[in-house]
Amino acid sequence: MKRPITLVTGQWADVPLSELAAKASSWGYDGLELATWGDHLDVFRASEDLDYCESQKEILKKNHLEVWAISCAIAGQLTLDPNNDTRSDAFAPANCSGDPEKKRDWAIRSVKASARAAHNMGVSVVTTLIGSSIWHLLYSFPPVSEKTIAAGFNQFAEVWNPILDIFDELNVRIALECHPTGIAYDIVTAERVLDMVDQRKVLGFNFDPSHLFWQYVDPALFIRTFSDRIYHAHMKDCCLQLNGRSSILSSHLNFGHPERGWDFRSPGHGEVDFEEIIRALNEIEYTGPLSVEWEDAGMDREYGAADARKFIEHLNFTPSERSFDAAFGK
């Protein structure tokens, strides 16, 4: 069976769901990964109102689309982020602005509500970010003690075990996206995160090669390392553009700046080896969505979304059921 190709709606939160669904259908997508911001899915309402859930699904159905996952990435980020500057104010309701713990409380409630919303929508996976209280300590100068780092991972377990209890209760899986500014951002930290919650099966990963590639982490190796934990997959590209002047740390330059050391690209327009990724996904028998998270500051997004679906469709091959030389002796 071919995996469905879906579109993450987070980068389209300014477009009403009915309009975006029509566009996605015209581009050939099979479904949408509904973001829980904009009007695409109100998780607090969806966690309680079955009629609302049906109305959102009906919008998709009218456009021949389905939903296999919802995303609570923005709320998830605030569960562990220090939340102590204005950057995160826009992620939470206005009455949380300037109050780190109020933002965190809203975020935790929102992620828990996303489990109930997913259950009510008939969806088995919620994708998320989780933030980190120790990301700012990444470079060990002034020196950072292991005790300080351990405290950050302990905070993750303290905050997230009760969240995971809700997901377990509802038989909904949470797929963490390994992402810089998060507590898990590569294979080593991802393994540590799983250990911190005693390898609970409810927690797995939303594979996204774009965040791994520029860190020099092998995306296909990530898949093979966590072969039983890949609960969802994003398709997003990345390119390195180191010119001898800028560094991999991005030089405080915004996405799209020509001197950034790396940048996101629309699938097929960067340097990520998507064929090897598909082969790795085939090896682990992943049959879930290939969800295009379209981010490319140098390309029109409607052109990019349509082009990305065609690119992923071409690569979305199924593994062979027989050896290529099986007929040699016939």
NORSUL-V534809 format. One record per residue. PHI is phi in whole degrees, 0 to 359 (none if undefined). D_CENTER is the distance of its C-alpha to the mean C-alpha in whole Angstrom. Layout:
# NORSUL-V534809
{{PHI:D_CENTER} {PHI:D_CENTER}}
This chain:
# NORSUL-V534809
{{none:23} {282:21} {289:17} {293:16} {253:15} {238:13} {238:12} {290:9} {268:11} {301:10} {278:12} {235:15} {295:16} {279:19} {254:20} {304:21} {303:19} {299:23} {289:23} {294:19} {300:20} {296:23} {296:22} {300:19} {296:22} {294:24} {276:22} {98:21} {289:18} {269:18} {187:16} {234:13} {268:10} {285:11} {280:10} {263:13} {222:14} {69:17} {260:19} {286:16} {198:16} {272:18} {293:17} {293:20} {291:22} {294:20} {287:21} {234:25} {246:26} {292:26} {296:27} {297:25} {301:22} {295:24} {293:25} {292:21} {294:21} {294:24} {301:23} {292:21} {301:24} {299:26} {253:24} {61:24} {241:20} {234:18} {231:15} {250:13} {205:10} {240:10} {244:7} {244:9} {302:7} {293:10} {296:12} {302:11} {302:11} {280:15} {293:15} {237:16} {300:17} {302:20} {58:20} {256:24} {218:23} {286:23} {302:20} {270:18} {300:21} {289:19} {279:16} {242:19} {304:22} {302:25} {286:27} {261:24} {304:25} {78:26} {238:26} {305:24} {284:24} {292:24} {297:21} {295:20} {299:22} {299:20} {297:16} {297:17} {297:19} {293:16} {295:14} {298:17} {295:18} {295:14} {295:16} {292:19} {297:18} {299:16} {302:19} {289:21} {274:19} {75:19} {250:16} {257:15} {224:11} {243:9} {264:5} {201:6} {257:7} {225:10} {69:13} {197:16} {276:19} {238:20} {301:18} {293:21} {260:23} {303:22} {267:25} {277:28} {209:30} {308:32} {307:32} {246:29} {280:30} {297:28} {299:29} {294:27} {295:24} {300:25} {297:25} {295:22} {291:20} {296:23} {298:21} {305:18} {297:20} {295:22} {283:20} {269:17} {301:20} {296:21} {294:18} {297:17} {301:21} {295:20} {297:17} {301:20} {300:22} {263:21} {58:20} {244:16} {265:13} {252:10} {248:7} {279:7} {270:5} {291:8} {208:8} {308:12} {81:13} {255:12} {292:14} {244:12} {222:12} {210:14} {293:16} {299:18} {287:16} {295:14} {297:17} {294:19} {299:16} {298:17} {297:21} {293:21} {246:20} {56:22} {60:20} {302:19} {290:18} {293:16} {259:13} {222:11} {232:8} {263:5} {295:7} {220:6} {292:10} {295:10} {280:10} {276:12} {302:15} {287:16} {273:17} {66:19} {263:17} {286:17} {300:14} {294:16} {295:18} {301:14} {300:14} {290:18} {292:18} {249:16} {300:17} {259:17} {236:14} {275:11} {264:11} {195:8} {218:7} {264:6} {248:10} {215:10} {258:13} {205:15} {221:19} {266:21} {222:24} {289:26} {241:29} {88:31} {254:31} {263:27} {245:25} {293:22} {277:21} {82:21} {59:25} {58:23} {258:23} {290:21} {305:18} {96:21} {287:24} {296:26} {260:26} {300:23} {290:22} {204:19} {202:17} {284:14} {224:16} {297:15} {310:15} {92:19} {244:20} {237:19} {241:19} {290:17} {273:18} {289:17} {296:20} {295:20} {296:16} {298:17} {297:20} {294:18} {296:16} {297:20} {301:21} {271:19} {62:20} {285:16} {241:17} {281:14} {292:12} {256:11} {256:9} {285:10} {258:8} {276:12} {216:13} {202:16} {292:19} {255:21} {218:21} {301:22} {290:18} {290:20} {300:22} {296:19} {294:17} {294:20} {295:20} {296:17} {299:17} {297:21} {297:20} {292:17} {302:20} {297:22} {269:20} {280:19} {270:22} {267:23} {290:25} {289:29} {263:31} {212:34} {289:35} {297:36} {258:39} {296:40} {267:42} {297:44} {267:47} {283:47}}
